[in-house]
């Protein structure tokens, strides 16, 4: 068959090949790797127990099948490790090393171990080693870029095993012998071609099949693309493809076989499909769904999914094992596709494609957040205004999408910030991502991701000179630091936020920062400074006639004085707080302020006054229908009556409390705490990322 005849054939989308029945070839390599597990290490020869996990290293060029070999080895060994298999990729699709902190956090999450938000690398790696102590776990570390990455994640558990995949030796880790991969043997290479192209063409022309395998140097990735090309052209012979690859003389004919076969496949794709294939190199995290593909190519999601399925049938993409349609760009193809995109597309077109992806993600996140708030008329109206393709059928569907796309969305935010030319879209994306995560997962569950996002917001704000957004990011980071016990770090962030808030002339950020500085001093036990900063925040609120916030700050000042043992000052401030709540008509807060006043009176040695105040507070709690507070006050009055020598009345109050608790559950009676007895503002609403967009 002539080349011209082949060119005139219709290019038909290939049917995806059947899932491989077994792993192909690599029998010798698998045998060596399994034998290496049993090989005595230096510690064993010296009579010592190995202090760390054994490391098996599979080294090879991208496209050599190194990840597939590691996966097959893990599959065979998994039964020997009852505590499970953990997997992590140590490099992004573009080859950038993944920070050890991020990998350690993901592994801890997979183990079900909570990792403090914003914790440094050494804390997280130590937590990972602790979590793996006493377990038999098989750890697969793919795409390692250096020994430092692997060494930081090695468990101090000799019963664990680490399988590392890298492009070369991991110099610096003792006792590691690399299993270096070359090409597949001829028989396995021809069988791989057969699985894609069918047995008929291989059977009628076995010599050409062997020749093509030799041209591809036995590289599984190149053979897969060659087989996909043949599968999509039923009338083409194997010899035709071999001739085409021989005729490819670009770069002097010295290009690697994977580069040549990709170029051949790309050049024979329909124009729209070829363009989308090139643009997939711009997909964050190397994963793409129909929405992302449609944004890259500027087409409908349905059309984008059809093209993605065709590319998958050609071996150019892998269908991800996910509940929603998602595709992975093979790591070996990513740099080649990026080079093709930079050659064929203008820089402005690539930037526009990235901008379209960010804009689509922003709109999807808006829809995702609105889907979580089904009881809000504004959210329902927001959903109705969106195109059908961007709507979610239910809150559960929105949460599932957010869970599946979370790595790609976080990668999109990191890439957009690193790009530096799309800061406006990056700010909108991060704002909507924070809101969607809080809406579906809650602040505590999403704290680790939120910490990273707020750090990116801070980077953009400092680069662009945006003091208001800088203040918001610092406040949110400070809140997360405080929650994880890094109070001094939080204090430094709050002070920086105060400076940024003043520079932006933002009264909200300034007031929040002053109050947060006071809370940090309170947590550190410096009650005098805490009271001073709360007083500054109070003066700021009073100047703006914000009475509800002022009443709460009176309570926080009173709490600081209570800790310091200045009961007279504490009582004056609790009375001011109670008066403020009463003027605002907040009956529940008024009753609780009276309850705290009674507590301080008890501390001050004035039990009779405490008893009278407790009775008044109980009456207001009854009016407010706060049964738990009523029960707590009944118990407090019982304790006071015991101290006053009236056990009979004390028993009556305890009986009343038991009746209430029998209906309502535990009483509300917290001890004074550094955040204030009435409670601080919720973290999720503490200081939102600001955006100039009216849609936000």
Secondary structure, 3 states (H helix, E strand, C coil): CCHHHHHHCCCCCCCCCCCCCCCCCCHHHHHHHHHHHHCCCHHHHCCCCCCCCEEEEEECCCCCCHHHHHHHHHHHHHHHCCCCEEEEECECCCCCECCHHHHHHHHHHHHCCCCCCCCCHHHHHHHHHHHHCCCCCEEEEEEECCHHHHHHHCCCCCCCEEEEEECCCCCCCCCCCEEECCCCCHHHHHHHHHHHHCHHHHHHCHHHHHHHHHHCCCCHHHHHHHHHHHHCCCCCCHHHHHHHHHHCCHHHHCCCHHHHHHHHHHHCCCHHHHHHHHHHHHCHHHEECHHHHHHHHCCCHHHHHHHHHHHHHCCCEEECCCCCCCEEECHHHHHHHHHHHHHHCCHHHHHHHHHHHHHHHHHHHHHHHHHHCCCCHHHHHHHHHCCHHHCCCCHHHHHHHHHHHHHHHHHHHHHHHHHCCCHHHHHHHHHHHHHHHHHHHCCCCCHHHHHHHHHHHHHHHHHHCCHHHHHHHHHHHHHHHHHCCCHHHHHHHHHHHHHHHHHHCCHHHHHHHHHHHHHHHHHCCCHHHHHHHHHHHHHHHHHCCCHHHHHHHHHHHHHHHHHHCCHHHHHHHHHHHHHHHHHHCCHHHHHHHHHHHHHHHHHCCCHHHHHHHHHHHHHHHHHCCCHHHHHHHHHHHHHHHHHCCCHHHHHHHHHHHHHHHHHHCCCCCCCCCCCCCCCCCCHHHCCCCCCCCCCC
